[in-house]
Structure formats: C-alpha cells, structure tokens
Amino acid sequence: MGSAASRTAPEGASGTAPEEPLFLEPRLAPPLRALLAEPDLLHGLVDALGSPLNVVLPEVVASNVEAFRAVYRRHRLQGRICFAHKANASSALVRRLADTEAGLDAASVAELSHALGAGFAPDRVVATGPKDPDFLWLAARTGATVHVDAPAELADLVRLVRERGLPRARVLLRLSGFASEGVRLLSRRTRFGTPAGAVGELLDLCVRERDAVELLGVAYHLDTTSLEEKALALESCVLALDEARARGLDPRVVDVGGGFGASYLADGRQWERYTTALTDAVLGRRPPLTWGGHGYGLRNEGGTVRGRLTLYPAHRPVAGPGYLDELLSTPAPGLGRPLAELLLEHLYDLWVEPGRSLVDQCGLSLARVVDVRTTGDGRWLVRLAMTAGDVSLEEHGVLTDPVLLPRAGAAEPSGGDDGGPVGVHLVGDLCLESDLVTRRTVFLPRLPDRGDLLAFANTAGYCMDFRAHHAQMRPGARKVAAGRRPDGGWWWSLDERYWPTTTRRSGES
C-alpha cells in the first residue's frame, strides 16, 4: 500500500508538494473521553450489535440540564428547560430526562407518544412545529401545551376543544418577524410563526375563546446565532405579553426556543487554519481539501472568492448554557436594560427548548473499516460500514475528525506504518457516488486497517439519527446506553431497554 512517508497527503493535480495535515480534533468532555479510552468495550459492542452503532451517555444529559439551570439561578429566573426531541430519537436519553426536572418539546405524534411513554407528564410537554389534525388532537386530549403557529391553527384547536368537550388547552403563541424602528434592527425571515405586528389578531381570539384556551405566553425560535436578533425577539415578546395583559389575559411565559449551539472542536486555531486553507484551495493556491474540489459554499470567480461558507461554526467560544447566559445579559435594544432584568421586572418565566446543546457530549457513532484502497490518482479511500445518513455531520455542516480505534492485538497495518499522519476520504457503503461520509479530506494519525473502528464524537445532537434511512434494505444503526459504575467499570444496555433504574440493577447506587 505504500510507505507512510508517501501517505501524508496526496499530491495535487498540478504536482505541488503535499502540505502539513489539517487536523480538526474533537472536543471531548471527561465522560466521552473515558468511553473512547475503552476500545475493547467498543469493539465488543460493534462485534455483537453491528456497524454502525450509536452509543449514548444518559447521565451526561442530566448534567447538561443542571448546567442550564445554573444559568437560571445566576439570573434569579424561573422557568422550564425543554429538550427538543427531534435532536435525537434515543429512548434512554428521553427516559433519563423524564427523571429530571426537564420538559420536552415534541414536534410530531410519534415524539409526543414517545415522551408520554417515557415518563413525561403532559404538563411537562410542549407540542411544537407544524401540526396535522392527529397531532393536534393528541396534544389537546392529553393536555400538552400547544405552540400555536398561526391564527388558523388556534381556531382549529378551539374547535377541537369545543367539539370533544376537552379541558381548556394551554397555548403559547409563536411570533416571528420582529422589528425595532428606533434601532433599525430586523430579525431574519422565517416561514414559521405569526408576524409580531399581527399579534393582536391572536390575542383577540384568545380573549373571545378564553373558555377554550388559556394563554400561557408567547414564543419565538430564530435560526440564527445573532445575539442582537434574539434580544430583539425577546424584548418584542415581553411587549406582546404587556399587550395581552392590557386585554385582561394573564400570560406569564416567554419561550425563546433553542439555537444555543455546541462547540465541536478542541482548538479554535485549528478551525481558523482550516477555513483559511479552504479559501486558498478554492482559489487554487494549494491542493484541494475536499472530494471534487467542493468549496462548502465558496467558489472562485476570476481569482476572487465568492459565496458564503455553509459550515457550522465548529469551534464556538460561547455555546450552550454560556450562550444563554450571554443572551440574558444582553441589553434589550429598545428598553436598554439586560433581558434577564426585563423578565424579572415583569415576573415572567423563561422557557427554553435546547436540542443540540442539551445532548452536547452525550454520545458517539462507531463505524467499522471494511476496505482501504487508493484511487487512480493516488488518493486513499477508506470505506466504512455505514452510510452518510448514519452520521450526518456533513448534512449539518459539522467538520470534526473521527477517533481511530485499532483492534487490540491486530496485525501491523497493511504496507507498514511509521506513525505518520495520512489524508483519506471517508466513504459509505451504498453503491452511490454521493455516499460520502464527509467530502473533506480527513487526516488520521495513521492509515487504518480493516477491522479498525472510527468513532465520530459528539453526534447525539442531530447527527446520529436525524437523516438515517433504510436504503438498499440496510438496517439502521442500533443504539446502546452506557455509563460508569462506582468501581470504575462500565455498564451498558440496549437503548430501548434502558430505564433510570437500569444503573441500579447493574450495581450502581
């Protein structure tokens, strides 16, 4: 297969010399690092349950809830922390969350049914997203709080409550399209929610139908990392609640949704170096860094870079609970006081719906190496027993290196290995040219061998099963839950067989 010296990086088409490896090392909190330090355990799990395999850490999600609650305490606020279920379908994570103070954001009939079956009482569940009649019926019938997206949806809910003789439905009005003329600030457009300027129509309906619906408050969710836009939205929601109170209603909740993010990389300098090198590659100043010269949104137009980078900001100095802390410390754009102070003055509760950040560091995805070969132009292809849909890092613009886990006692990798890094392309096992686990050239510490594992860290937030499918009748990745015992060993169970009592049955107090 060639010497390691020739494997550091393939030469570009122009014959230019390979450059130094561009590593993007994953950020690993102690629980995830400890799990990766158990390659025999992980190889044994894949041997028994197949590749790909997802592993989740239920205790970490409970710790993340507490980290968010600490921000509430710091700002002397009350309110609910709801897990956005769409981020991960794991039963173990949802059941462990049910054993905490957390609530849950369900966006479908299946998610709502799953939450109720996992131990969530209906008053801890928020039904969000577009709702068909079945979803709306189940939410109203069980007593979940309903995120109302538009006047028509509120009218449908009122009709349902009346026709079925149900108790008053608790609702949050989802708003969008926020604007502040004084500071000339606009929130970006979204296809969800009712424009904040038209909230009066919804409030009028709540007043007329107050025997059918109870207005708990208002909500927003913006697809942006901009603190300024989110601050504008939160301030606008407070003003909308003031308007509701003036109409005789008694709302008390502002739900700011999610979007607090996660930081995937251990070193921000690696991210800066990679994005700079990607720009140079697009301009032809260095060999390509991707399959087919893909630019992740950047393109070369006459020697000038055009377009916009479509990658997730893989290294974020402030994310998760820290981002919420910054948001609450941000002055309201119109009123000028910190947002937390604004909520306290009005005695309003704060609800949040984190997805990615609540399952940050809660799991990893494992894939077996099934083939290692070179292409006609000398590039290394590593084929994995998984598809791109099984670990949709690429789909979500997340770039991070997998961790190589050789099998204990395995023979020397084919062709020998002097420990030097190697640039490879990771491909899936579908018979499609497009089945690339990542389009990026990934640098590994050495060329993997058949039977080795690659562990993709921190995939529990949207990357583990959000895009998984059964193409070519392939079974989906199985999940296991795992954790440390007091004696330092590990327990594990199938995801669907985990309950918060599982660890006690395994000997953990």
C-alpha positions as CSV (number, residue, x, y, z in Angstrom):
1,M,0.0,0.0,0.0
2,G,3.0,2.3,0.0
3,S,5.1,3.8,2.8
4,A,3.8,6.2,5.4
5,A,6.0,8.9,4.1
6,S,4.1,8.9,0.8
7,R,0.8,8.8,2.7
8,T,1.0,12.2,4.5
9,A,-1.2,13.8,1.8
10,P,-1.6,13.0,-1.9
11,E,-0.1,15.5,-4.3
12,G,-2.5,17.9,-6.1
13,A,-3.3,17.6,-9.7
14,S,-0.5,20.1,-10.5
15,G,2.1,18.0,-8.7
16,T,2.6,20.5,-5.9
17,A,4.1,19.1,-2.7
18,P,1.7,17.9,0.0
19,E,1.2,20.3,2.8
20,E,1.0,19.7,6.5
21,P,-2.0,17.8,7.8
22,L,-5.0,19.9,8.8
23,F,-6.4,18.2,11.9
24,L,-9.8,19.1,13.4
25,E,-9.6,17.4,16.7
26,P,-12.9,16.9,18.5
27,R,-13.7,18.5,21.9
28,L,-14.0,15.6,24.4
29,A,-15.5,16.2,27.8
30,P,-14.3,13.7,30.5
31,P,-17.2,11.1,30.1
32,L,-16.8,10.9,26.4
33,R,-13.0,10.8,26.6
34,A,-13.3,8.0,29.2
35,L,-15.6,6.0,26.9
36,L,-13.1,6.4,24.0
37,A,-10.4,5.1,26.3
38,E,-12.2,1.7,26.3
39,P,-11.5,0.4,22.7
40,D,-12.0,-3.3,23.7
41,L,-15.5,-2.4,25.1
42,L,-16.4,-0.5,21.9
43,H,-15.1,-3.2,19.6
44,G,-17.0,-5.8,21.5
45,L,-20.2,-3.8,21.2
46,V,-19.8,-3.4,17.5
47,D,-19.0,-7.1,17.1
48,A,-22.2,-8.0,18.9
49,L,-24.6,-5.4,17.6
50,G,-23.1,-4.4,14.2
51,S,-21.7,-1.4,12.4
52,P,-22.7,1.4,12.5
53,L,-23.5,1.6,16.2
54,N,-24.6,4.6,18.3
55,V,-23.7,4.9,22.0
56,V,-25.4,7.4,24.3
57,L,-24.5,8.6,27.8
58,P,-27.7,9.2,29.7
59,E,-26.0,10.7,32.8
60,V,-24.4,13.4,30.7
61,V,-27.8,14.7,29.5
62,A,-28.9,15.1,33.2
63,S,-25.7,17.1,33.9
64,N,-26.5,19.3,30.9
65,V,-29.9,20.1,32.3
66,E,-28.3,21.2,35.6
67,A,-25.8,23.4,33.7
68,F,-28.7,25.3,32.1
69,R,-30.5,25.5,35.5
70,A,-27.3,27.1,36.9
71,V,-27.8,30.0,34.4
72,Y,-31.4,30.5,35.6
73,R,-30.2,30.7,39.2
74,R,-27.5,33.2,38.3
75,H,-30.1,35.5,36.9
76,R,-32.7,34.6,39.5
77,L,-35.2,33.4,36.9
78,Q,-37.8,30.7,36.9
79,G,-39.0,28.6,34.0
80,R,-38.7,25.3,32.1
81,I,-35.9,23.7,30.2
82,C,-37.4,21.6,27.4
83,F,-35.4,19.1,25.3
84,A,-36.1,19.4,21.6
85,H,-36.8,15.8,20.9
86,K,-36.1,16.0,17.2
87,A,-32.3,16.3,18.0
88,N,-32.2,12.6,19.0
89,A,-34.6,9.7,19.0
90,S,-33.0,7.8,21.9
91,S,-35.3,6.2,24.4
92,A,-32.5,6.2,27.0
93,L,-31.9,10.0,26.8
94,V,-35.7,10.8,26.9
95,R,-36.3,8.4,29.9
96,R,-33.3,9.9,31.8
97,L,-34.6,13.4,31.1
98,A,-38.0,12.3,32.4
99,D,-36.3,11.6,35.7
100,T,-35.0,15.2,35.9
101,E,-36.9,18.5,36.1
102,A,-36.7,18.9,32.3
103,G,-39.6,19.3,30.0
104,L,-39.8,18.1,26.4
105,D,-40.5,19.7,23.0
106,A,-42.4,17.2,20.8
107,A,-42.8,18.0,17.1
108,S,-44.9,15.0,15.9
109,V,-47.4,12.4,17.1
110,A,-44.6,9.9,17.5
111,E,-42.4,12.2,19.6
112,L,-45.3,13.1,21.8
113,S,-46.3,9.5,22.2
114,H,-42.7,8.6,23.0
115,A,-42.4,11.3,25.6
116,L,-45.6,10.2,27.4
117,G,-44.5,6.6,27.3
118,A,-41.1,7.5,28.7
119,G,-42.5,9.1,31.8
120,F,-43.2,12.7,30.9
121,A,-46.5,14.0,32.4
122,P,-48.4,16.0,29.7
123,D,-47.9,19.3,31.6
124,R,-44.2,18.9,31.0
125,V,-44.5,18.6,27.2
126,V,-44.8,21.3,24.6
127,A,-46.2,20.4,21.2
128,T,-44.4,22.4,18.6
129,G,-43.9,22.6,14.8
130,P,-46.5,22.1,12.0
131,K,-49.4,20.1,13.3
132,D,-51.8,17.8,11.4
133,P,-55.2,17.0,12.9
134,D,-53.9,13.8,14.6
135,F,-51.1,15.6,16.4
136,L,-53.3,18.5,17.4
137,W,-55.9,16.0,18.8
138,L,-53.3,14.1,20.8
139,A,-51.8,17.3,22.3
140,A,-55.2,18.6,23.3
141,R,-56.5,15.3,24.5
142,T,-53.5,14.6,26.8
143,G,-53.2,18.2,28.0
144,A,-49.8,19.1,26.5
145,T,-49.0,22.8,26.0
146,V,-49.5,23.8,22.3
147,H,-47.2,26.1,20.4
148,V,-49.7,27.9,18.1
149,D,-48.1,28.8,14.8
150,A,-50.9,30.8,13.2
151,P,-54.5,32.1,13.7
152,A,-55.9,29.2,11.7
153,E,-54.1,26.7,14.0
154,L,-55.5,28.4,17.1
155,A,-59.0,28.3,15.5
156,D,-58.6,24.6,14.8
157,L,-57.6,24.0,18.5
158,V,-60.6,25.9,19.8
159,R,-62.9,23.9,17.5
160,L,-61.4,20.7,18.7
161,V,-61.7,21.6,22.4
162,R,-65.4,22.5,21.9
163,E,-66.4,19.5,19.8
164,R,-64.7,17.0,22.0
165,G,-65.6,18.6,25.3
166,L,-61.9,18.8,26.4
167,P,-60.5,21.0,29.2
168,R,-59.0,24.4,28.2
169,A,-55.9,24.0,26.1
170,R,-52.8,25.8,27.3
171,V,-51.2,27.7,24.4
172,L,-48.0,29.7,23.6
173,L,-48.3,32.0,20.6
174,R,-45.3,31.7,18.3
175,L,-44.2,35.0,16.9
176,S,-41.7,36.0,14.1
177,G,-40.8,39.0,12.0
178,F,-39.6,41.2,14.8
179,A,-38.6,44.8,14.1
180,S,-37.4,47.8,16.1
181,E,-37.6,51.1,14.3
182,G,-35.6,53.0,16.9
183,V,-32.5,50.9,16.4
184,R,-33.3,49.9,12.8
185,L,-33.0,46.2,13.6
186,L,-34.9,43.4,11.9
187,S,-35.0,39.7,12.6
188,R,-34.4,37.4,9.6
189,R,-37.4,36.0,7.8
190,T,-38.8,32.6,8.7
191,R,-41.7,30.5,7.4
192,F,-42.9,29.8,10.9
193,G,-44.9,31.8,13.4
194,T,-47.2,34.8,13.2
195,P,-45.6,38.2,12.4
196,A,-45.2,40.1,15.7
197,G,-47.0,43.1,14.2
198,A,-50.2,40.9,13.8
199,V,-50.2,39.5,17.3
200,G,-53.4,41.5,18.0
201,E,-55.5,39.1,15.9
202,L,-54.2,36.1,18.0
203,L,-54.8,38.0,21.3
204,D,-58.4,38.9,20.2
205,L,-59.1,35.3,19.5
206,C,-57.6,34.3,22.9
207,V,-59.9,36.8,24.6
208,R,-63.0,35.6,22.7
209,E,-62.3,32.0,23.3
210,R,-60.8,32.1,26.8
211,D,-63.2,29.4,27.9
212,A,-61.5,27.1,25.4
213,V,-57.8,28.2,25.5
214,E,-55.6,29.5,28.2
215,L,-52.8,31.8,27.0
216,L,-49.6,30.9,28.9
217,G,-47.4,33.2,26.9
218,V,-45.6,33.8,23.7
219,A,-42.6,32.2,22.0
220,Y,-40.1,32.5,19.2
221,H,-37.3,30.5,17.6
222,L,-34.9,32.1,15.2
223,D,-32.5,30.2,13.0
224,T,-29.5,32.4,13.8
225,T,-26.6,32.8,16.3
226,S,-27.1,36.6,16.4
227,L,-27.5,37.8,20.0
228,E,-28.8,41.1,18.7
229,E,-31.7,39.4,16.7
230,K,-32.6,37.2,19.6
231,A,-32.5,40.1,22.0
232,L,-34.9,42.0,19.8
233,A,-37.2,39.0,19.6
234,L,-37.2,38.5,23.4
235,E,-37.9,42.2,24.1
236,S,-40.7,42.1,21.5
237,C,-42.2,39.1,23.3
238,V,-42.2,41.0,26.6
239,L,-44.1,43.8,24.9
240,A,-46.6,41.4,23.4
241,L,-47.3,40.0,26.9
242,D,-47.8,43.5,28.1
243,E,-50.4,44.0,25.4
244,A,-52.1,40.7,26.3
245,R,-52.3,41.8,30.0
246,A,-53.9,45.1,28.9
247,R,-56.6,42.9,27.3
248,G,-57.4,41.2,30.5
249,L,-55.4,38.0,29.9
250,D,-52.8,36.6,32.3
251,P,-49.8,35.3,30.4
252,R,-46.5,34.6,32.2
253,V,-44.1,32.8,29.9
254,V,-41.6,33.8,27.3
255,D,-40.3,30.8,25.3
256,V,-37.1,31.6,23.5
257,G,-36.7,28.2,21.8
258,G,-33.3,26.8,21.2
259,G,-30.3,27.6,19.0
260,F,-27.7,27.8,21.8
261,G,-25.3,25.7,19.9
262,A,-22.4,23.4,20.7
263,S,-18.7,23.6,20.2
264,Y,-17.3,20.6,18.4
265,L,-13.6,21.3,18.2
266,A,-11.0,21.3,21.0
267,D,-8.8,24.1,19.4
268,G,-10.2,27.2,17.7
269,R,-6.8,27.7,16.0
270,Q,-7.3,24.5,14.0
271,W,-10.7,25.8,12.8
272,E,-9.2,29.2,11.7
273,R,-6.3,27.4,10.0
274,Y,-8.7,25.1,8.2
275,T,-11.1,27.7,6.9
276,T,-8.2,29.8,5.7
277,A,-6.7,26.9,3.9
278,L,-10.1,26.0,2.4
279,T,-10.3,29.5,0.9
280,D,-6.8,29.1,-0.5
281,A,-7.8,25.7,-2.0
282,V,-10.9,27.3,-3.7
283,L,-8.6,29.9,-5.2
284,G,-6.1,27.2,-6.4
285,R,-3.3,28.4,-4.1
286,R,-3.0,24.9,-2.6
287,P,-4.1,21.4,-3.3
288,P,-7.8,20.7,-2.9
289,L,-9.0,19.9,0.7
290,T,-12.2,18.1,-0.4
291,W,-13.6,15.5,-2.8
292,G,-14.1,17.0,-6.2
293,G,-12.9,20.4,-5.0
294,H,-16.1,21.1,-3.1
295,G,-16.0,24.6,-1.6
296,Y,-18.6,24.4,1.1
297,G,-20.4,27.4,-0.3
298,L,-17.3,29.2,-1.6
299,R,-16.4,29.5,-5.3
300,N,-13.7,31.0,-7.4
301,E,-14.8,33.8,-9.7
302,G,-11.9,35.1,-11.7
303,G,-9.5,34.8,-8.7
304,T,-11.9,36.2,-6.2
305,V,-13.7,34.2,-3.6
306,R,-17.5,34.5,-3.8
307,G,-20.3,32.9,-1.9
308,R,-20.8,32.2,1.8
309,L,-19.3,29.4,3.9
310,T,-22.1,27.0,4.7
311,L,-20.3,25.2,7.6
312,Y,-21.5,25.1,11.2
313,P,-19.0,27.2,13.3
314,A,-17.4,24.1,14.7
315,H,-15.4,26.0,17.4
316,R,-17.6,28.3,19.4
317,P,-16.0,30.1,22.4
318,V,-19.5,30.6,23.8
319,A,-22.2,27.9,23.4
320,G,-25.0,26.1,25.2
321,P,-25.6,27.4,28.8
322,G,-22.9,30.0,28.2
323,Y,-24.8,31.4,25.2
324,L,-28.0,31.6,27.2
325,D,-26.1,33.5,29.9
326,E,-24.8,36.0,27.3
327,L,-28.3,36.4,25.9
328,L,-29.8,37.2,29.3
329,S,-27.0,39.7,30.0
330,T,-27.6,41.4,26.7
331,P,-29.4,44.8,26.9
332,A,-32.8,45.0,25.2
333,P,-32.3,47.0,22.0
334,G,-35.2,49.4,22.8
335,L,-35.5,49.5,26.5
336,G,-31.8,49.3,27.2
337,R,-31.9,47.0,30.3
338,P,-30.5,43.5,30.4
339,L,-33.0,41.0,29.2
340,A,-32.9,39.0,32.5
341,E,-33.7,42.2,34.4
342,L,-36.6,42.8,32.0
343,L,-38.1,39.4,32.7
344,L,-37.7,39.8,36.4
345,E,-39.4,43.2,36.4
346,H,-42.4,41.7,34.8
347,L,-42.3,38.4,36.8
348,Y,-42.3,36.4,33.6
349,D,-40.9,32.9,33.4
350,L,-38.3,31.9,30.8
351,W,-38.7,28.7,28.8
352,V,-36.0,27.3,26.6
353,E,-36.0,24.4,24.1
354,P,-32.4,23.3,23.5
355,G,-31.7,20.4,21.3
356,R,-28.1,20.2,20.2
357,S,-26.8,21.8,23.3
358,L,-28.8,19.7,25.7
359,V,-27.3,16.5,24.2
360,D,-23.8,18.0,23.8
361,Q,-21.2,15.3,24.6
362,C,-23.9,12.7,25.1
363,G,-22.8,10.2,22.6
364,L,-20.8,8.9,19.7
365,S,-21.2,6.9,16.5
366,L,-19.0,3.9,15.7
367,A,-18.2,2.5,12.2
368,R,-16.1,-0.4,11.2
369,V,-13.4,0.0,8.5
370,V,-14.2,-2.5,5.7
371,D,-11.9,-1.5,2.9
372,V,-8.8,0.7,2.4
373,R,-7.7,1.4,-1.2
374,T,-6.2,4.0,-3.5
375,T,-7.8,5.8,-6.5
376,G,-6.2,6.1,-9.8
377,D,-4.8,9.5,-8.9
378,G,-3.3,8.2,-5.6
379,R,-5.9,9.3,-3.1
380,W,-6.8,7.0,-0.2
381,L,-10.4,5.8,0.2
382,V,-11.5,4.3,3.5
383,R,-14.9,2.6,3.2
384,L,-16.9,2.3,6.3
385,A,-19.7,0.0,7.3
386,M,-22.1,3.0,7.5
387,T,-23.8,5.4,5.2
388,A,-23.6,9.2,5.1
389,G,-27.1,9.2,6.6
390,D,-26.0,7.2,9.6
391,V,-23.8,10.1,10.8
392,S,-25.0,13.2,9.1
393,L,-22.2,15.5,10.1
394,E,-21.8,16.6,6.5
395,E,-25.5,17.3,6.2
396,H,-25.4,19.7,9.2
397,G,-22.1,21.3,8.1
398,V,-20.2,19.9,11.1
399,L,-16.5,19.2,10.4
400,T,-14.6,17.2,13.0
401,D,-12.1,14.3,12.9
402,P,-13.1,10.8,13.9
403,V,-11.0,9.0,16.5
404,L,-9.2,5.9,15.3
405,L,-9.7,2.9,17.5
406,P,-7.5,-0.1,16.3
407,R,-8.4,-3.5,17.4
408,A,-6.3,-4.8,20.3
409,G,-3.7,-7.3,19.1
410,A,-4.3,-6.5,15.5
411,A,-1.6,-7.1,13.0
412,E,0.6,-4.3,11.6
413,P,-1.5,-2.2,9.2
414,S,-1.1,-3.3,5.5
415,G,2.0,-1.7,4.0
416,G,3.6,-0.9,7.3
417,D,3.2,2.3,9.4
418,D,5.8,4.7,10.7
419,G,3.3,6.7,12.7
420,G,2.9,9.5,10.2
421,P,-0.5,11.1,9.5
422,V,-2.4,10.3,6.4
423,G,-5.1,12.1,4.5
424,V,-8.0,10.0,3.5
425,H,-11.5,10.2,2.1
426,L,-14.2,8.5,4.2
427,V,-16.9,6.9,2.0
428,G,-20.0,5.0,2.9
429,D,-21.1,1.5,1.7
430,L,-24.0,2.5,-0.5
431,C,-23.4,2.0,-4.2
432,L,-23.8,5.7,-4.9
433,E,-21.1,8.1,-5.8
434,S,-22.7,10.6,-3.5
435,D,-22.4,8.4,-0.4
436,L,-19.5,10.4,1.2
437,V,-19.4,10.3,4.9
438,T,-17.6,13.6,4.6
439,R,-16.4,15.5,1.5
440,R,-13.5,16.8,3.4
441,T,-10.1,15.2,3.3
442,V,-9.7,13.8,6.8
443,F,-6.3,13.4,8.4
444,L,-5.8,10.4,10.6
445,P,-2.8,9.6,12.8
446,R,-2.1,6.6,10.6
447,L,-3.7,4.7,7.7
448,P,-6.5,2.5,9.3
449,D,-6.7,-1.2,8.6
450,R,-9.7,-3.4,8.0
451,G,-11.5,-4.1,11.3
452,D,-10.4,-0.9,12.9
453,L,-13.1,1.4,14.3
454,L,-13.6,5.1,13.6
455,A,-15.5,6.9,16.4
456,F,-17.3,10.1,15.5
457,A,-17.6,12.0,18.7
458,N,-20.5,14.2,19.9
459,T,-23.0,13.1,17.4
460,A,-26.1,12.9,19.7
461,G,-27.3,16.4,18.5
462,Y,-29.0,15.9,15.1
463,C,-26.0,13.9,13.6
464,M,-26.8,10.5,15.0
465,D,-30.2,9.6,13.6
466,F,-31.8,12.7,12.1
467,R,-31.0,11.7,8.5
468,A,-30.8,7.9,9.0
469,H,-32.6,5.8,6.4
470,H,-33.0,2.2,5.2
471,A,-31.8,2.5,1.6
472,Q,-30.9,-0.9,0.0
473,M,-32.9,-2.5,2.8
474,R,-30.0,-1.9,5.2
475,P,-30.8,-2.0,8.9
476,G,-30.5,1.3,10.7
477,A,-27.8,1.8,13.4
478,R,-28.7,0.3,16.7
479,K,-28.2,2.3,19.9
480,V,-26.9,1.4,23.3
481,A,-26.8,3.4,26.5
482,A,-23.7,3.3,28.6
483,G,-22.2,4.7,31.8
484,R,-19.6,4.3,34.5
485,R,-20.1,2.1,37.6
486,P,-18.7,3.2,41.0
487,D,-16.0,0.6,40.7
488,G,-14.7,2.3,37.5
489,G,-16.1,-0.4,35.2
490,W,-18.8,0.2,32.5
491,W,-22.4,-0.9,32.3
492,W,-24.4,-0.9,29.0
493,S,-27.9,-1.8,27.8
494,L,-29.8,-1.6,24.6
495,D,-31.2,1.8,24.2
496,E,-34.8,0.6,24.2
497,R,-34.2,-1.4,27.4
498,Y,-32.7,1.4,29.4
499,W,-34.7,3.0,32.2
500,P,-33.4,5.3,35.0
501,T,-33.5,2.2,37.2
502,T,-31.1,0.3,34.9
503,T,-27.9,1.5,36.6
504,R,-29.2,0.3,39.9
505,R,-29.8,-3.1,38.6
506,S,-26.3,-3.0,37.2
507,G,-24.9,-2.4,40.7
508,E,-24.7,1.4,40.6
509,S,-26.2,3.2,43.6
